[in-house]
Amino acid sequence: MTAELPAIPFRDVREGGSIRHAVEAATQARALRDDCLAWFPKRARHLVPLLDRVTRRWLMRSYSPYKAEIAAIAGALDFPGVWFLNGSYEWGCTALARDADTPWLIRTLDWPFPGLGRHVEVARMEGPAGDFYNVTWPGFVGVLTAMAPGRFSAAVNQAPLLRRTQHPWLRPYDMLANAIETWSIRNIPPTQLLRQVFESCADFDTARRKLEATPIARPVIYTLAGARPGECCVIERTEHEHLTRFENTSAANDWLVRRDFWEARVGGDQLFTASPTEVGGNSKMRREALAAWSAPIDSAHFEWVIPPVLNKFTRIAVEMCAAQGLLRVTGYETLPGFELPQAVTLPREVRGALTETRAPALAS
């Protein structure tokens, strides 16, 4: 079975960046779009052009530094869904930054859309501060998971849901109310801020301060691991505030210390049924299970991707060590006959040269 699995594509797009990535992988971008749309009811698929227009209008009014890139990608690919993809910050995940002899960051990305694991790619990108390796998809301009050799690794986790109500049936109302509130916010989207950090920040401390202080469009949880012992943290962000912790550096989809009116994210299959206690317990269970995994990460090769960290929505798993310039990634999908997702790609290992780090060139 393993020998039949495809390799994860690796693309060097230091010249041309996300636009070149999308153009070179246009066939893969369309296949990803089609696979993701297959998850929606047929009637809902006709709403994609409308969602594109709404997202485009919001992003063009925002402080996104990459909206011209998105426009160029949408024009080059010439099919609906590109703007919506780049505005759909709705990712669930579990992450751990472990400070051993050298810091490591391991994470899963969990999302119900099929195809995210099958079509994942690694893009070598660059900015004024140096090169970095982005675990991404063609057409997406932000950064969810990346490693900069000799500098730091980082990942995005979806923050908990701000609740105005309590009943499970009213979760869609709260999600809509939050989206309407975001419409009036012009701050940079969280995933695009993380890309900006990889492009412009030369070290862990500079990256941390930028992730803490920059106003963002939606709440988010950042996990950050540097290249030297002691450089591990989790940054819990709202639009204008942050809470950073240097201990208990694992994260799922809830605040470490529960706050009133906030609820851990719930899977789509439990949207109308799970109580706040149940969803909070699920997030806590994933976070604590990953934190308790004590085997050496250097030789782990995804042995930690087991329940409850592995769940029905797991799409990718990543291991990163900036000190070694090492990144590993595997894609997962739900397959017929299996209750939990299975690996659908060969593990991709990338080792980046540690000499690529440059002096900071942009203000942080």
C-alpha positions in Angstrom: 0.0 0.0 0.0 2.8 2.5 0.9 4.6 2.0 -2.4 1.4 3.0 -4.2 1.0 6.3 -2.4 1.9 9.5 -4.3 4.6 11.9 -3.2 3.7 15.3 -1.9 4.8 17.9 -4.6 7.6 20.2 -3.7 7.8 23.5 -5.6 10.5 26.1 -5.5 8.6 29.4 -6.0 11.1 31.8 -4.5 10.8 33.6 -7.8 7.1 34.3 -8.4 5.7 33.2 -5.0 2.1 32.3 -4.6 1.1 33.5 -8.1 3.7 31.2 -9.8 2.7 28.4 -7.5 -1.0 28.7 -8.6 -0.2 29.0 -12.3 2.2 26.0 -12.3 -0.3 23.9 -10.3 -3.5 25.1 -12.0 -4.7 21.6 -12.6 -4.1 20.6 -9.0 -5.8 23.9 -7.8 -9.0 23.0 -9.8 -9.0 19.4 -8.5 -8.7 20.7 -4.9 -11.6 23.1 -5.5 -13.7 20.4 -7.0 -12.9 18.0 -4.1 -13.8 20.6 -1.5 -17.0 21.5 -3.2 -18.1 17.8 -3.2 -18.5 18.2 0.6 -21.3 20.8 0.1 -24.9 19.9 -0.8 -25.4 20.3 -4.6 -27.6 23.4 -4.3 -25.0 25.1 -2.0 -22.3 24.8 -4.7 -24.0 27.4 -6.8 -23.3 29.9 -4.0 -19.5 29.8 -4.6 -19.5 32.8 -7.0 -21.5 34.8 -4.5 -19.2 33.8 -1.7 -16.3 34.8 -3.9 -17.7 38.3 -4.5 -18.5 38.9 -0.8 -15.0 37.7 0.2 -13.3 39.8 -2.5 -15.1 42.9 -1.3 -14.1 42.3 2.3 -10.4 41.6 1.5 -10.1 44.5 -0.8 -11.2 46.8 2.0 -8.9 45.1 4.5 -5.2 45.8 5.3 -4.2 42.6 3.5 -0.8 43.1 1.8 -1.6 40.2 -0.5 -4.9 41.2 -2.1 -3.2 42.0 -5.4 -1.7 38.4 -5.4 -5.2 36.9 -4.8 -6.6 39.0 -7.6 -3.9 37.8 -10.0 -4.4 34.2 -8.9 -8.1 34.4 -9.4 -7.6 35.9 -12.9 -5.0 33.3 -13.8 -7.1 30.3 -12.6 -10.3 31.7 -14.0 -12.7 29.6 -11.9 -14.7 30.6 -8.8 -13.6 29.8 -5.3 -10.2 31.4 -5.1 -11.3 34.5 -3.1 -13.4 32.3 -0.8 -10.5 30.0 -0.2 -8.3 32.9 0.9 -11.0 34.3 3.2 -12.2 31.1 4.8 -10.2 31.1 8.1 -12.1 28.1 9.5 -9.4 25.5 10.3 -9.3 23.2 13.3 -6.1 21.7 14.5 -3.9 20.4 17.3 -0.3 21.6 17.9 2.6 21.1 20.3 5.8 23.1 20.6 8.2 21.0 22.6 11.4 22.5 24.0 13.8 19.5 24.1 17.5 19.9 23.2 16.2 21.8 20.2 12.6 23.1 19.8 10.2 21.1 17.7 6.7 21.9 16.5 4.3 19.1 15.6 0.7 19.6 14.4 -2.3 18.2 12.7 -4.8 20.2 10.6 -8.4 19.0 10.9 -11.1 20.1 8.5 -14.1 18.3 7.0 -13.3 19.3 3.4 -12.0 16.3 1.4 -9.0 16.8 -0.8 -6.9 19.0 1.6 -4.7 16.0 2.4 -4.6 14.5 -1.1 -3.6 17.9 -2.7 -1.2 19.3 0.0 2.1 20.7 -1.3 5.3 22.1 0.1 6.3 25.5 -1.4 9.8 27.0 -0.9 9.2 30.7 -0.6 11.4 33.7 0.4 11.2 37.1 1.9 13.7 39.8 3.0 14.5 37.8 6.2 15.2 34.5 4.4 13.7 31.4 2.9 10.9 29.3 4.4 9.0 26.2 3.6 5.2 26.5 3.5 2.8 23.6 3.8 0.1 24.8 1.6 -2.1 24.4 -1.5 -2.0 26.1 -4.9 -4.1 29.3 -4.9 -3.8 29.9 -1.1 -1.7 33.0 -0.2 -1.6 32.8 3.6 0.5 30.5 5.8 -1.1 27.9 8.1 2.1 25.8 8.8 5.7 26.7 7.8 9.3 26.3 8.8 12.1 28.8 8.3 15.6 27.1 8.6 17.6 28.6 11.5 14.7 31.0 12.5 11.5 29.4 13.6 8.5 27.2 12.9 4.9 28.3 13.4 1.3 27.1 12.9 -2.2 28.5 13.1 -5.0 26.9 15.1 -8.6 28.0 14.9 -9.6 30.0 18.0 -12.7 29.2 19.9 -16.1 30.6 18.9 -17.5 33.7 20.5 -21.0 32.7 21.7 -23.9 35.1 22.2 -26.2 32.2 22.8 -26.0 28.9 24.6 -28.2 26.4 22.7 -26.4 24.1 20.2 -29.1 24.9 17.6 -28.0 28.5 17.7 -24.3 28.0 16.8 -24.9 29.0 13.2 -26.5 32.2 14.4 -23.3 33.0 16.5 -21.1 32.1 13.5 -23.1 34.4 11.3 -23.0 37.2 13.8 -19.3 36.9 14.2 -18.9 37.0 10.4 -21.0 40.1 10.1 -18.9 41.8 12.8 -15.7 40.8 10.9 -17.1 42.5 7.8 -16.5 45.9 9.5 -12.9 45.0 10.6 -10.1 45.9 8.2 -7.2 44.2 10.0 -5.0 41.7 8.3 -6.3 38.1 8.2 -4.4 35.9 10.7 -3.0 33.5 8.1 -1.7 36.4 6.1 0.0 37.9 9.1 1.8 34.6 9.6 3.1 34.8 6.1 4.3 38.3 6.6 6.1 37.2 9.8 8.0 34.4 7.8 8.9 36.9 5.2 10.1 39.7 7.5 11.2 38.4 10.9 14.7 37.1 11.4 14.3 35.4 14.7 11.9 33.9 17.3 11.6 37.1 19.5 10.9 39.3 16.5 8.3 36.9 15.2 6.6 36.6 18.6 6.3 40.4 19.1 4.8 40.8 15.6 2.3 38.0 16.2 1.4 39.5 19.6 1.0 43.1 18.6 -0.4 43.3 15.0 -4.2 43.9 14.9 -5.9 41.0 13.1 -9.3 40.3 11.6 -10.3 37.2 13.6 -9.2 35.6 16.8 -6.5 32.9 16.4 -4.1 30.7 18.2 -0.5 30.8 17.0 2.1 28.1 18.1 5.7 29.2 17.6 9.0 27.3 18.1 12.4 28.9 17.5 15.8 27.5 16.8 17.3 27.7 20.3 16.4 26.1 23.6 13.7 28.0 25.4 12.1 29.3 22.3 8.6 27.8 22.5 5.3 29.6 23.0 1.6 29.7 22.3 0.0 33.0 21.5 -3.8 33.3 22.1 -5.0 36.2 20.1 -8.2 38.3 19.8 -8.4 41.1 17.3 -6.4 43.5 19.5 -5.2 41.6 22.6 -2.9 38.6 23.2 -2.1 36.1 25.9 1.3 34.4 25.5 2.4 31.3 27.4 5.9 29.7 27.5 4.7 26.7 29.4 1.9 24.3 28.5 2.8 25.0 24.9 0.2 22.7 23.3 -2.9 24.0 21.7 -6.2 22.8 20.1 -9.2 24.9 19.5 -10.0 26.5 22.9 -8.3 28.9 25.2 -6.1 27.1 27.8 -8.0 28.8 30.6 -11.7 28.9 29.6 -13.2 32.4 29.3 -16.9 33.3 29.5 -18.8 33.5 26.2 -16.1 31.5 24.3 -16.6 27.9 23.2 -14.2 25.4 21.7 -14.7 24.7 18.0 -17.0 21.8 17.1 -16.9 19.5 14.1 -19.6 19.9 11.5 -21.1 16.6 12.4 -21.9 17.9 15.9 -22.8 21.5 15.0 -26.4 21.2 16.3 -26.0 18.5 18.9 -22.9 18.8 21.1 -23.1 20.8 24.3 -20.5 23.4 25.2 -19.1 21.0 27.8 -18.7 18.2 25.2 -16.9 20.4 22.6 -14.6 21.8 25.3 -13.8 18.4 26.5 -12.9 17.2 22.9 -10.5 20.1 22.4 -8.9 19.6 25.8 -8.6 15.9 25.2 -6.7 16.4 21.9 -4.5 19.1 23.4 -3.6 17.1 26.5 -3.0 13.9 24.5 -0.5 15.6 22.3 1.2 17.3 25.3 1.5 13.9 27.0 3.2 12.2 24.1 6.8 11.9 25.4 8.8 9.9 22.8 11.6 11.6 20.9 10.2 13.7 18.1 13.4 13.5 16.0 12.7 9.8 15.2 8.9 9.9 15.6 7.8 10.0 11.9 4.2 10.6 12.8 3.8 7.9 15.4 2.0 10.5 17.5 -0.8 10.8 15.0 -3.2 8.5 16.9 -6.6 9.1 18.5 -7.7 11.5 19.8 -5.2 13.7 18.0 -6.1 11.7 14.8 -9.8 12.2 14.3 -12.3 12.0 11.5 -11.4 15.4 10.1 -7.6 15.1 10.1 -6.1 16.2 6.8 -2.4 16.8 7.3 0.3 16.1 10.0 3.5 18.0 10.2 6.8 17.7 12.1 9.2 20.7 12.1 12.5 21.7 13.6 13.9 25.0 12.6 17.2 24.3 14.3 17.8 21.4 12.0 16.0 23.0 9.0 13.8 19.9 8.9 10.1 19.6 7.9 8.1 16.5 7.4 4.5 16.3 6.2 1.9 13.6 5.4 -1.6 14.0 3.9 -4.6 12.1 5.3 -8.1 11.5 3.9 -11.2 9.5 4.9 -11.3 6.3 2.8 -14.1 3.8 2.3 -14.1 1.1 4.9 -12.1 3.1 7.5 -13.5 4.9 10.5 -10.6 7.3 10.8 -8.5 9.0 8.0 -5.6 7.1 6.5 -2.4 8.4 5.0 -2.9 9.1 1.3 0.6 10.4 0.5 4.1 9.3 1.2 5.8 11.3 3.9 7.6 14.3 2.4 10.8 15.3 4.2 12.5 18.6 3.4 15.9 19.7 4.8 16.6 23.4 4.3 20.1 25.0 4.5 20.7 26.8 7.8 22.8 29.4 6.1 19.8 31.1 4.5 18.8 33.3 7.4 19.4 37.0 6.8 19.5 40.1 8.8 16.1 41.7 9.4 15.2 44.0 6.5 11.7 45.1 7.5 10.5 46.7 10.7 8.5 44.5 13.0 
